[in-house]
Amino acid sequence: MQSCFWRKILVSITVFFLAGSLWVSNSSSALAYDNPELLPKYFTPVVDLAKSLPDPQEEKLVQEIGEFEADTGWKLRVLTQYDRTPGRAVINYWGLDDKSILLVADSRGGNILSFSVGDAVYELLPRTFWIELQTRFGNLYFVREQGEDQAILQALDSVKGCLLKGGCTVVPGLPREQWILTLVTSIIGGIICGFAAQPRTEGQVFAWQWALIFSPLWGILFIAFGIGPVVTRTSDWLPLVRNISGFLIGALVAFLSPVFSRPSVESQE
């Protein structure tokens, strides 16, 4: 069980860095061909060719997308595909424009989600948002545990929530795997700070000069990678308290490590 959990964390790290090379604004797999006969003769914002959504779920999603568009003007569109794709035909079918967001779910790849986003959307949701959205909900482990339908629905919920708030720079919510990574970086930052602050001369209690010299390193680990991802993704105080505690414990253990390793008086005698 533990090995599986840590394997998930390792895969999440790998997927995150690989996602940096992806261009999510262009769904080339979805728009590479022109096959309009695959599209329904009637209008619907959800074209489920891969049957990823149960019928009741699809009907509810169609209704929610219609209400969201009527209230906000943002066009959300969903295309699921497997062996065949309508390709560029969806542009005319849906009338995609600068305020459109097309989610394409295709299980043939390692990540099932990709997005084609209008220019006006980038003013509220930058490219980094779409990369994180894709890697969080479209990765293999999430789909295997939650299902393709949840990958689609939760990704759309994040988009709708951010559009209603007036924009997001990161995807809201802090998955457990991501929080574990922030906790680890906080502890490592504390250990580096503790080692740097160890007294180096007789009579010195705290080597603040060395702690200051190494502050860019432990500061980046603790603040940028340990605290930053937490406060930007959730208002829950518990992960923040745990990360701060991890930093302080790591710093204290590292700072006091010479005391623990010093031979006792009795052993010397």
C-alpha positions as CSV (number, residue, x, y, z in Angstrom):
1,M,0.0,0.0,0.0
2,Q,2.8,2.4,0.9
3,S,4.8,1.6,-2.2
4,C,1.8,2.3,-4.4
5,F,1.2,5.6,-2.6
6,W,4.8,6.8,-3.1
7,R,4.7,5.5,-6.7
8,K,1.7,7.8,-7.3
9,I,3.7,10.7,-5.9
10,L,6.7,9.9,-8.2
11,V,4.4,9.7,-11.2
12,S,2.7,13.0,-10.3
13,I,6.1,14.7,-10.2
14,T,7.1,13.2,-13.5
15,V,3.8,14.1,-15.1
16,F,4.0,17.7,-13.8
17,F,7.4,18.3,-15.3
18,L,6.6,16.6,-18.6
19,A,3.4,18.7,-18.8
20,G,5.6,21.8,-19.2
21,S,6.4,20.7,-22.7
22,L,2.8,20.2,-23.7
23,W,0.9,22.8,-25.7
24,V,-2.6,22.5,-24.3
25,S,-4.1,25.3,-26.2
26,N,-4.0,23.3,-29.4
27,S,-5.9,20.1,-29.4
28,S,-4.2,18.8,-32.5
29,S,-5.5,15.3,-32.0
30,A,-9.1,16.6,-31.9
31,L,-8.7,19.2,-34.7
32,A,-6.5,17.3,-37.2
33,Y,-9.3,16.1,-39.5
34,D,-12.6,17.1,-40.7
35,N,-15.3,14.4,-40.2
36,P,-18.6,16.2,-39.7
37,E,-20.7,13.0,-40.1
38,L,-19.7,11.9,-36.6
39,L,-21.5,14.9,-35.1
40,P,-25.2,14.8,-34.2
41,K,-27.7,16.6,-36.5
42,Y,-29.0,18.5,-33.5
43,F,-27.1,21.0,-31.3
44,T,-25.6,19.8,-28.0
45,P,-22.7,21.1,-26.0
46,V,-21.6,17.6,-25.2
47,V,-20.6,15.1,-27.9
48,D,-19.8,11.8,-26.2
49,L,-18.5,9.6,-28.9
50,A,-16.4,7.5,-26.5
51,K,-19.4,7.0,-24.1
52,S,-17.4,8.2,-21.2
53,L,-20.5,9.7,-19.5
54,P,-23.5,7.8,-18.4
55,D,-26.7,9.1,-19.9
56,P,-28.1,10.8,-16.7
57,Q,-24.7,12.4,-16.2
58,E,-24.6,13.6,-19.7
59,E,-28.1,15.1,-19.6
60,K,-27.3,16.9,-16.3
61,L,-24.0,18.2,-17.8
62,V,-25.8,19.5,-20.9
63,Q,-28.2,21.4,-18.7
64,E,-25.5,22.9,-16.5
65,I,-23.4,24.0,-19.5
66,G,-26.5,25.7,-21.0
67,E,-27.3,27.5,-17.8
68,F,-23.7,28.6,-17.3
69,E,-23.5,30.0,-20.8
70,A,-26.7,31.9,-20.4
71,D,-25.5,33.4,-17.1
72,T,-21.9,34.2,-18.0
73,G,-21.5,34.1,-21.8
74,W,-18.7,31.6,-21.6
75,K,-19.0,28.6,-24.0
76,L,-18.1,25.2,-22.5
77,R,-17.9,22.3,-24.9
78,V,-17.1,18.7,-24.3
79,L,-15.9,16.1,-26.9
80,T,-15.0,12.5,-26.0
81,Q,-13.5,10.3,-28.6
82,Y,-11.6,7.1,-29.0
83,D,-10.9,5.6,-32.5
84,R,-12.6,8.3,-34.6
85,T,-12.7,12.1,-34.3
86,P,-14.8,14.8,-36.0
87,G,-11.7,17.0,-36.0
88,R,-12.0,20.5,-37.2
89,A,-15.7,20.0,-37.9
90,V,-16.4,20.9,-34.3
91,I,-15.4,24.5,-35.0
92,N,-18.3,25.2,-37.2
93,Y,-20.7,22.9,-35.3
94,W,-20.2,24.7,-32.1
95,G,-19.2,28.1,-33.5
96,L,-16.1,28.2,-31.4
97,D,-14.8,31.7,-30.7
98,D,-12.6,33.7,-28.3
99,K,-14.9,32.9,-25.4
100,S,-15.0,29.2,-26.0
101,I,-13.4,26.4,-24.0
102,L,-13.3,23.0,-25.6
103,L,-12.4,20.0,-23.4
104,V,-11.4,16.9,-25.4
105,A,-11.2,13.5,-23.6
106,D,-9.3,10.9,-25.5
107,S,-8.2,7.8,-23.6
108,R,-5.7,6.7,-26.3
109,G,-2.9,8.8,-24.7
110,G,-1.2,8.8,-21.4
111,N,-3.3,11.9,-20.3
112,I,-6.9,11.8,-21.5
113,L,-7.5,15.5,-21.3
114,S,-6.6,18.3,-23.6
115,F,-8.1,21.8,-24.1
116,S,-8.6,24.3,-26.9
117,V,-9.1,27.7,-25.4
118,G,-10.2,31.0,-26.9
119,D,-8.0,34.1,-26.6
120,A,-10.3,35.9,-24.2
121,V,-10.1,33.0,-21.8
122,Y,-6.3,33.5,-21.3
123,E,-6.9,36.9,-19.8
124,L,-8.5,35.1,-16.8
125,L,-6.9,31.6,-16.9
126,P,-3.3,31.6,-18.1
127,R,-1.5,28.7,-19.9
128,T,0.0,27.4,-16.7
129,F,-3.5,26.9,-15.3
130,W,-4.5,24.6,-18.2
131,I,-1.3,22.6,-17.9
132,E,-2.0,22.0,-14.2
133,L,-5.6,21.2,-14.9
134,Q,-4.6,18.7,-17.4
135,T,-2.1,17.0,-15.2
136,R,-4.3,16.9,-12.1
137,F,-7.4,15.4,-13.6
138,G,-6.3,13.7,-16.8
139,N,-3.4,11.6,-15.5
140,L,-3.6,7.8,-15.5
141,Y,-3.9,7.3,-11.8
142,F,-6.7,9.8,-11.3
143,V,-8.7,8.3,-14.2
144,R,-8.0,4.8,-12.9
145,E,-9.3,5.6,-9.4
146,Q,-12.1,8.1,-10.2
147,G,-13.1,7.3,-13.8
148,E,-13.1,9.3,-17.0
149,D,-16.4,10.9,-16.2
150,Q,-15.0,12.4,-13.0
151,A,-11.9,13.6,-14.8
152,I,-14.2,15.5,-17.2
153,L,-16.7,16.8,-14.6
154,Q,-14.1,17.9,-12.0
155,A,-12.0,19.6,-14.6
156,L,-15.1,21.5,-15.8
157,D,-16.1,22.4,-12.2
158,S,-12.7,23.9,-11.7
159,V,-13.0,26.0,-14.9
160,K,-16.5,27.2,-14.0
161,G,-15.5,28.1,-10.5
162,C,-12.5,30.1,-11.6
163,L,-14.5,31.9,-14.3
164,L,-17.1,32.9,-11.8
165,K,-14.4,34.2,-9.5
166,G,-12.9,36.4,-12.2
167,G,-9.9,34.2,-13.0
168,C,-7.3,31.9,-11.3
169,T,-3.6,31.5,-11.7
170,V,-3.6,28.0,-10.3
171,V,-6.1,25.2,-10.1
172,P,-8.1,25.4,-6.8
173,G,-7.8,22.5,-4.4
174,L,-4.8,20.7,-2.9
175,P,-4.6,17.0,-3.7
176,R,-3.0,14.8,-1.0
177,E,0.0,13.9,-3.3
178,Q,0.7,17.6,-3.9
179,W,0.5,18.4,-0.2
180,I,2.9,15.6,0.6
181,L,5.4,17.2,-1.8
182,T,5.0,20.6,-0.1
183,L,5.5,19.0,3.3
184,V,8.7,17.3,2.2
185,T,10.1,20.5,0.7
186,S,9.2,22.3,4.0
187,I,11.1,19.7,6.1
188,I,14.1,19.8,3.8
189,G,14.1,23.6,4.0
190,G,14.1,23.4,7.8
191,I,16.9,20.9,7.8
192,I,19.1,23.1,5.7
193,C,18.3,26.1,7.8
194,G,19.1,24.2,11.0
195,F,22.4,22.9,9.7
196,A,23.4,26.4,8.5
197,A,22.5,27.9,11.9
198,Q,24.7,25.6,14.0
199,P,27.3,27.5,16.1
200,R,30.8,27.4,14.6
201,T,32.8,29.3,17.2
202,E,33.0,28.9,21.0
203,G,30.4,30.8,22.8
204,Q,28.2,31.3,19.7
205,V,24.6,30.2,20.2
206,F,23.1,30.7,16.8
207,A,25.1,31.3,13.5
208,W,22.6,33.8,12.1
209,Q,25.1,34.9,9.4
210,W,25.3,31.4,7.9
211,A,21.5,31.0,8.2
212,L,21.2,34.2,6.2
213,I,23.7,33.1,3.6
214,F,21.8,29.9,3.0
215,S,18.4,31.7,3.2
216,P,17.9,31.7,-0.6
217,L,18.0,27.9,-0.6
218,W,15.9,27.1,2.4
219,G,13.6,30.0,1.7
220,I,12.8,28.8,-1.8
221,L,12.1,25.3,-0.5
222,F,10.0,26.4,2.4
223,I,8.2,29.5,1.1
224,A,8.0,29.0,-2.7
225,F,7.6,25.2,-2.7
226,G,6.3,24.5,0.8
227,I,3.9,27.4,1.6
228,G,3.2,29.0,-1.7
229,P,1.3,26.0,-3.3
230,V,-0.8,25.7,-0.2
231,V,-2.0,29.2,0.3
232,T,-2.7,29.7,-3.4
233,R,-4.9,26.6,-3.7
234,T,-6.8,26.3,-0.4
235,S,-8.0,28.4,2.5
236,D,-7.7,25.4,4.8
237,W,-5.3,26.3,7.6
238,L,-4.4,22.7,8.6
239,P,-2.0,21.9,5.7
240,L,-0.3,25.3,6.3
241,V,0.2,24.6,10.0
242,R,1.6,21.1,9.3
243,N,4.1,22.5,6.8
244,I,5.2,25.2,9.2
245,S,5.6,22.6,11.9
246,G,7.5,20.3,9.6
247,F,9.9,23.2,8.8
248,L,10.4,24.0,12.5
249,I,10.9,20.3,13.5
250,G,13.4,19.8,10.7
251,A,15.3,22.9,11.7
252,L,15.4,22.0,15.3
253,V,16.6,18.4,14.7
254,A,19.3,19.6,12.4
255,F,20.4,22.4,14.7
256,L,20.6,20.0,17.7
257,S,22.2,17.1,15.8
258,P,25.7,17.9,17.2
259,V,24.3,17.5,20.7
260,F,22.9,14.1,20.0
261,S,26.2,12.9,18.3
262,R,28.5,14.2,21.1
263,P,29.9,11.4,23.2
264,S,28.7,11.4,26.8
265,V,31.1,12.1,29.8
266,E,30.7,8.6,31.1
267,S,31.7,7.0,27.8
268,Q,34.8,9.2,27.7
269,E,35.8,8.0,31.2
